[in-house]
Amino acid sequence: MGLFSKKKEEGKVQEETLPKDLALAKKTIEKKVINMLKTIQDPEIPVDIFELGLVYEIKIDDDFNVTIEMTLTSPNCPVAESMPNEVKEKVGYVFGVNSVEVNIIFDPPWSHDFMSEEAKLELGFL
């Protein structure tokens, strides 16, 4: 996508850029990636995949290629094929992201302990 684009907002054209400092640019992209991940819901549990703790790691290299290591609630999860594709597609829409790779891992296996306080509260675990 690149580091500079224009987007329309309320009839105006707004320019979007990343900070010139590489570390700040990567941090900005990471925040936007996390916000995008929070829009993806687990189909069986009414909580987004980030708050559920399914995302183990987000790596962003100096060329703004994003690698996400994540898991599923179980290896037999019905969305085992579609979830990584959805994550790849949606994160690819984030401004500044050059490419996306999603790796599904099962070690360590997911448990309720990985959920955020917010997710635990929403699901009645607190």
C-alpha positions as CSV (number, residue, x, y, z in Angstrom):
1,M,0.0,0.0,0.0
2,G,2.8,2.4,0.7
3,L,3.4,5.1,3.2
4,F,1.2,7.9,1.7
5,S,-2.4,7.8,0.6
6,K,-5.4,9.9,0.3
7,K,-8.8,8.9,1.7
8,K,-12.1,10.7,1.4
9,E,-13.8,11.7,4.6
10,E,-17.0,13.7,4.6
11,G,-16.5,14.9,1.1
12,K,-13.0,16.1,1.8
13,V,-9.8,14.4,0.7
14,Q,-7.6,13.7,3.8
15,E,-4.0,12.7,3.4
16,E,-2.7,9.9,5.7
17,T,1.0,9.4,6.4
18,L,3.1,7.5,8.8
19,P,5.7,9.1,11.2
20,K,9.1,9.4,9.6
21,D,10.7,7.7,12.6
22,L,10.8,4.0,11.8
23,A,10.1,2.9,15.4
24,L,7.1,5.3,15.7
25,A,5.8,4.2,12.3
26,K,6.0,0.5,13.3
27,K,4.2,1.4,16.6
28,T,1.5,3.3,14.7
29,I,0.9,0.3,12.4
30,E,0.9,-2.1,15.3
31,K,-1.9,-0.1,17.0
32,K,-3.9,0.0,13.8
33,V,-3.4,-3.8,13.3
34,I,-4.6,-4.4,16.9
35,N,-7.7,-2.2,16.3
36,M,-8.4,-4.2,13.1
37,L,-8.0,-7.5,14.9
38,K,-10.6,-6.3,17.4
39,T,-13.1,-6.2,14.6
40,I,-12.9,-9.9,14.0
41,Q,-15.2,-12.0,16.2
42,D,-14.8,-15.6,17.1
43,P,-18.0,-17.2,15.7
44,E,-18.6,-19.4,18.7
45,I,-17.7,-17.0,21.5
46,P,-19.1,-13.4,21.3
47,V,-15.7,-11.8,21.8
48,D,-13.1,-10.5,19.3
49,I,-10.0,-12.7,18.6
50,F,-7.6,-10.2,20.2
51,E,-9.4,-10.0,23.6
52,L,-9.8,-13.7,23.5
53,G,-6.1,-14.1,23.5
54,L,-5.9,-15.9,20.2
55,V,-3.2,-13.5,18.9
56,Y,0.1,-14.5,20.4
57,E,2.4,-12.2,18.5
58,I,2.5,-9.4,16.0
59,K,5.8,-8.8,14.2
60,I,6.4,-5.8,11.9
61,D,9.6,-5.7,10.0
62,D,11.3,-2.5,8.7
63,D,9.5,-2.8,5.3
64,F,6.1,-2.9,7.2
65,N,5.5,-6.6,6.4
66,V,3.3,-8.0,9.2
67,T,3.5,-11.5,10.6
68,I,0.9,-12.6,13.0
69,E,1.2,-15.8,15.2
70,M,-2.2,-16.8,16.5
71,T,-4.1,-19.9,17.6
72,L,-7.6,-21.1,17.6
73,T,-9.7,-22.2,20.5
74,S,-9.2,-25.8,19.4
75,P,-7.4,-27.6,16.6
76,N,-10.9,-28.8,15.4
77,C,-12.3,-25.2,15.3
78,P,-14.8,-24.9,12.5
79,V,-13.2,-21.7,11.2
80,A,-9.7,-23.2,11.0
81,E,-9.4,-22.4,7.3
82,S,-11.4,-19.2,7.1
83,M,-10.2,-17.4,10.2
84,P,-6.5,-17.0,9.0
85,N,-7.8,-15.7,5.6
86,E,-10.1,-13.2,7.3
87,V,-7.2,-12.0,9.5
88,K,-4.9,-11.7,6.5
89,E,-7.4,-9.8,4.4
90,K,-8.5,-7.4,7.1
91,V,-5.0,-6.6,8.4
92,G,-4.0,-6.1,4.8
93,Y,-6.4,-3.1,4.7
94,V,-4.5,-1.3,7.4
95,F,-2.8,1.8,6.1
96,G,1.0,1.3,5.7
97,V,0.9,-2.5,5.8
98,N,2.9,-3.9,2.9
99,S,2.1,-7.6,3.3
100,V,0.6,-10.0,5.9
101,E,1.4,-13.5,6.9
102,V,-0.7,-15.4,9.4
103,N,0.8,-18.5,11.1
104,I,-1.6,-20.7,13.1
105,I,0.2,-22.4,16.0
106,F,-1.1,-24.7,18.8
107,D,1.8,-24.5,21.2
108,P,1.1,-23.3,23.7
109,P,-2.5,-24.5,23.5
110,W,-5.1,-21.8,24.0
111,S,-6.9,-21.6,27.4
112,H,-9.1,-19.2,29.2
113,D,-6.0,-17.8,31.0
114,F,-5.1,-16.0,27.7
115,M,-8.3,-13.9,27.7
116,S,-8.1,-10.2,28.6
117,E,-9.9,-9.0,31.8
118,E,-12.5,-7.4,29.5
119,A,-13.2,-10.7,27.7
120,K,-13.4,-12.6,31.0
121,L,-15.9,-10.0,32.4
122,E,-18.0,-10.1,29.2
123,L,-18.2,-13.9,29.4
124,G,-18.9,-14.1,33.1
125,F,-15.6,-15.5,34.2
126,L,-15.0,-12.7,36.7
